[in-house]
Amino acid sequence: MTAATNPVGITPPMSNSQLTPRASLPLLGFYLSLVGLFCFGLLVATNANSLIFADTSDRTIATVHMMMLGTLSIAVLGAFNQFIPVVTVKRMLSVKLGYAGTILFAIGVVLICTGFYFSKMSIVGIAGATLMTAIILNAVNLFVPLLKAKPSVSVNGLRLSMGFLVVTGCFGITYAFDESSNWFNIPGNLALAHATFGLIGFLSLAYVSVSEKLWPMFLLSHRSGTKIPQATIYLMATGATITALSLALKIWPVLYIGVGILIVSIGCHLLSFFMFMRARKRKIELLQIYIIASLLFLIVSAADVIAIGVYGLHADTPTFLINSLIGSLAAWVLLAIIGHMHKIIPFITYNYLRSHGIRKNKYDKPLSFGDLFNQNVARIDIYFAVSGCVILVVGLFVSNHILVLVSGILFSLTAIVTILNFGIGGINGNRLAERKG
């Protein structure tokens, strides 16, 4: 670049490829989450009775943690490693720290699920320490660019989400040491507070924050104004905080305020997506189907919340309502993650190939996302994923262990099909790179 185009003292802005880590870091998180989904399916299928009739048993807790930590959380951390450097226009503190945080988190998931499944509480304590260490590594690594970035809807939401992750980790390690040391009996209201911080404060808020940045790109849709997405993020964070604290302190009148705020935030999120869909310049495709299906589960979760509120949250609150609520919220985030994987993973692979000079596919036509996974297989995948979520939530609601068992099989099939589809796409990309070389 000449002096005329690059005056002395002015550094040109970095491109996305310079900001993001090597492709293997976010892909590691995504593929580990799919392995977690496969394991979750096996656990659901082999412990269907426990999930319905012994919802506080050790094996049920192991199964739930495999979904929340081993599938959803590790996928979100993988997305953060790719997304946060782009949205903040800042590099993460250390790529090596990113690998360490991801791998350590996966080790912690294996330990905590093994410990609970076999009722080895000494392992649970070690798992808690491992997971908390991984959370701290990820938080430090990713909070540095978030703190340096200019405020925006997504940046502010991601800051709050990372804060909730740390709070959830603090709850978790306390419970983990309690399980191994028997400090105190954890009442159900504290367990629900812990779940609220993790499932709504961290996971849900993380997805909402990321989606507000990705939807304009993936839907080819732009709508003016940021008031609705801002309202979604701040209301969700406020509602999660009030709900969790009121559950922990058993202040039931305040609980209704928190839940009401969360329902309003859900309405704002739905309205935001509707506005993007109305302004889109791309026809309905795989991602939109996943998002629409996921939002239906969000609506179901809102209905469950209202039903619990009408009934009253007491010791004799029907278990099926709480199970359905947690299942619906998890299904919302899971389907949204899998849907966005069908955009993000090809996007990462596509950029990797382009950076190595590969512009055309094996048919000598311009390279596209469609060359990196099979669309027909992806359609089969969506049937497995959506059917699994529907059958699981219905099975939990009607307390039918056969339905729950079938849903577990479908989740494992979803993971296998997705891994094979993206794996074969990646192999084809490597062949193109070898041919170019």
N, C-alpha and C positions, 0 to 999 in steps of 0.2 A: 504494500500500500504506500502510496506516495505521501510526501509531507503535506501536499495540498489537501489530500483527503483525510489525513490523520495528523492534525496539528500537534505540536509538541505539548505534552502534558495531558492530552485527552486520550483516555483508554476506550476503545470501541467496546460496546456491550457484548457480553458473552452469548453465544448461541445456546439453545437448549441442550445440544449434544455436549457442549463444554460444561454445562451446569450439572447434568444428571450423571449418576455413577454408571459404571459398566453395566450392561444389560443383565448380567447374571445376578445382581443383587436384588432388584425387584422381582425378577422371575423366580428366584429362590423362595421368596415369601409366597408367591402365588402357587407354585408347585407343591410346597409344603402344606399349604392350606387344602389343596385337593387331596393330598395323602390323608390329611386330617379328616376330610369329608368321608373318604373311604372307610377309615377306622370308625368314625361316628356311625356310619351306616351299619357296620358289623356290630357295634355295641348296642344300637337300637334294636336290631333284629334278634340278638341273643338275650336281651334284657327287657323285652317288651312288657312283660308282666310287672317288673319292678318300676318301670317308668310310670305306670298307671296306679298300681296299688301300694307301692313302697317308694313314694316320691322323695323321701329323705334318706334312702339307703345309700350305702357307700357306692354301689355299682351305678345307681342313678346319678349320683354326684359326679362319678367318673365320666359318664356319658355326656352329661351337660357340659362339663369342662372341655371335653373333646370338641364340642361344637363351638362354644364361646371363645375358647383360647386356641385350640388346635386348628380350627377352620376359619372363623370370622376374624379374630384378632390378628393372627399372623398374616392373613390376606391384607388387612388394613395396613399393617406395618410395611408390607411389601409395596403397597400403593403409595404410602407416605414417602418411601425411599425414592420413588420415581417422581412423585407429584410435588412434594414440598420444595425441592430445589427449583422446579420450573415456576411455580406460582410466586415464590419469594424472590426469584432471580438471584439466589444466593446458593453457593455450594454448601452441602452438609459439612459438619465439622471434620469427619473422617470416614472414608469409604470402608476402611478396615474395621472401624467401630460399628459401622452398619452391618457388616458380615457377622461380627462378634455378637451384636445384639440379637440378630435374627436367629443364628444357630443356638445361642444360649436360651432363647425363648422356646425354641423347638425342643431342646433337651428338657427344659422345665415342664413343658406340656406332657412329654412322655413320662416323666417322673411322677407328676401329680396324678395323672390318670391311672398309672400303674399302682401307685400308693393307695388310692381310693378303691380301685377295683379289687385289689387283694387285701384291703383293710390293713395295710402296712403303714401306720401313721408316722413312723420315723422317716419313711421316704417322703411323706407329704410335707413334713417340716423342711427337708432338704429341697424339695421342689419349690416351696414358697420362697426360700432364699434365692434359689436360682432364677425364678421368674422375676422377683423384685430387682435383682441385679440386671437382668435383661431389660426390664422396663426403664431403669435409671440410665443405662447405656443408650437406649433408643431416644429417651427424652432429652438427654444432653446433646446427642448428635443432631437431633432434628429441631430442638428448640432454639439453637443458635441462629439458623437462618430465619426462623419464624420471628424472633425478637428483632432482628435487623431489618426485616421487610417492612414496606409501607403498609399501613392498615388497609384491609379490604374485607369484603364479606367472607371470602374463603380463608384468608389469613387469620382473621379474628376467630372464625369458627374452629380452625385447626389448633390455634393456641388454647382455646377452651377445651377442646377434645383431648389434647395432650395432658392438660391439667387433670381432667377426669381420669385419664389412664393412670396417672401417678396415685391419685386418691384411691382408685379401685385396687391398685397394687398394695397400698398400705393396709386396706381392709383385708385383702387376701392373705398377706403374710401373717397378719395377726391371727386369722382363722387357722392358717396352716400350722403355726406353732401351738395354737390351742389344741388342735387335733392330736398333735404329738406329745403335748405336755399336760393336757387336761386342766388348763387354767380356769376355765369357766364353760358353762353350757351356752352355746350360741342360740338365742331364741329366733323364732321364725321371722320376726319383724326386722332383725338385724341382717339376716340373710337376704331378705327382700330389698333392704336398703343397699346392700352390696351389689345385688343384681341391677338395681336402678342406676347406680353410678356407672357400672360397666356396660350394660346393654343399651341404655339410653344416653347417658352422659358421654361415654367414650365412643362406642360403635355407631350408634344412630347419628350422633352429632358429627362424627367423622365423615360418614357417608353423605349427609346433607351438605356439609361444607365442600366436599370434593365434587359432588354432583352439580352444584351451582356453577362450577368452572368447566366441567366436562360436557354438560348438556349443550351449551351453545356450539361447541366444536363437533360433537358426535351427531347432533340433530340438525346441524346447519341452521341454527335458529338463534335469533337475537331479539330480545325484547328490552325496551327502555326501562330504566329505574332499578333501584336495588332495595327498595323499601320492603318488599315481600320477603326476599331471601334474608335480609337483615332481621326482620321480625321472626322468621322461622328459627334462625340460629339462636338469637338471644332468648326467645320464649322457650325453646327446647332446653337450653342450658339452665335457665331460671327454674323451669318446671321440674327438671331432673333434680336440681339441688333441693328445692323445697320438698318434693316428694320423698327423696331419700332421707333427709333430715327429720321430717315428720314421722316417717316410718321408724327410724332409729330411736326417736324420743317418744314415740307413741302419742303424738299430738294429732288426733284424728281430724278435728275441724280444719287444721292447716293442710292436712293431707289432701282434702278435697280441693283446696285452692291450687295446690301443686298439680294435681291430676287435671284440673280444668285448664290450666296454662298449657300443659302438654297436649291436650286435645286441640286447643287453638293452634299450637305450633304444627300439629299434623295437618290441620286445615290449610295453613299457610303453605306448607310443603306441597300439598296436592294442588293448590291454586298456582304455585310457581311452575309445576310441571305442565299443567293445563295451558298456561300462557306460552311456555316454550313450544308445546305441541301445536298450538294454534299458529305460531309464527314460523314453524319449521319449513325448510325448503328441501327436505329429503323425505321420500316415501317411507311408510311403515316398514321396518325391517326387524332383524333379530333383537337388537338392543331394546327397541321400544316395546317389543312384546314382553321381554323380561321385566322391564321397568313397570309396565302396566300390571303384570301379574303380581309383582312385588308390592305395588301400592294397594292392591286388593287385600293383601294380608295386613297391611298397615291399617286399612279401614276396619278389618275384623278385630285387630288388637284394640282399636279405639272403642269398638262396640263392647269388647270384653271389659275394658276399663269402666265404661258406663254401667255395665251389668254388675260389676263388683261394687261400684259406688252405690248403686241402688240397693243392693243386698246388704252392704255394710261389711267392711274388712274386719272380721273378727276371727277367733280361733275356729269357728265352725263354718267359715266361708267355704263354699264348695271347691274342692281341690281341682275339679275339672276346669273351673273358670280361670284359676291362676295358671294351670298347665297350658290351657289354650292361649292365654295372653302371652306367656313366655315363648311358646311355640310360634305364634303368629309374628311376634316381633323378630324372632330369629329368622323366620322364613322371609320376611321383608328384606332384611339385610343380606341374607344368603343369596336370594335370587338376584338382587341388585348387583352383588359382587360378581356372581357368575356371568351375568349379562355384560357387565363392564369388562370382565376378563376377555370376552370375545372381541373387544375393541382394543384394550390396552396391551395384551400380549402380542397380537399381530402388529400393533403400532410400534412396540419396542423392537420386535424382530425386524420390521420393515426399516426402521431408522438404522439399525445395526447393519443391515445389508446395503442400504444406500451409502452409508459412511465408508463401506468397503468397495464402492464403485459399481455395485450391482443395480442396474436400472431396469432390467427386463427379466421376464420369467422364462421357463424352459421352452415356451412356444414363441419366444422372441417378441413378446408383446410387453407393454409397460407393466412393471411390477405393481401389484396392488395387494391390499390386505387379504383379499379372497384367495390369493395364491398361497397363503400361509396357514390356512385351515380349510377343512371341507364343510361347505355350507349345509349339505344334506345331513351329514353327521351331526352338525350343530343343531339342526332342527330336531333330530332324535333326542339330543341332549336336553333340549328345553322341555320335551314331553316328560322325560325321566325326572328332571328337577322340579317342575311345577307339580306333577302328579305326586311326587314324594312329599312335598310340602303340604299339599291339600290333604292327602291321606293321613299324614302325621297329625295335623291339627284336628281333623275330624275324629281320628282315633283317640286322641287325648280328650276331646270334648265329650265323646260318647263312651269313653272308657272301654274301648275294644282293643284287646292286645293283638288280635290278628291284623287289624289295619295298621297298627304301629309297627308290627313285624314287617309287613309288606313295604311300608315307607322306608324302613332301614335298608332293605334290598335295593330299592330305587335310588337311594342316596349313594350307595356304593357303586351302582351302575353309572350314575351321573359322573362320579369322580373318575371311573375307569375310562369312560367315553371321552371326557374332556381332556384327560392327560394324553390319551392316544391321539386325539385329534390335533392338539397343539404340538405334541411330540413329533408326529409325522410331518406337520408343517415346518417345524424347526429343522428336521432332517433334510427336507427338501430345500430349505434355505441354505443349509450348509453345503449341499451338493452344488447349488448355484455358485456359492462362494468358492468352492474347489474348482469348478469349471472356469470361473473368472480368473482364479490364480494360475 
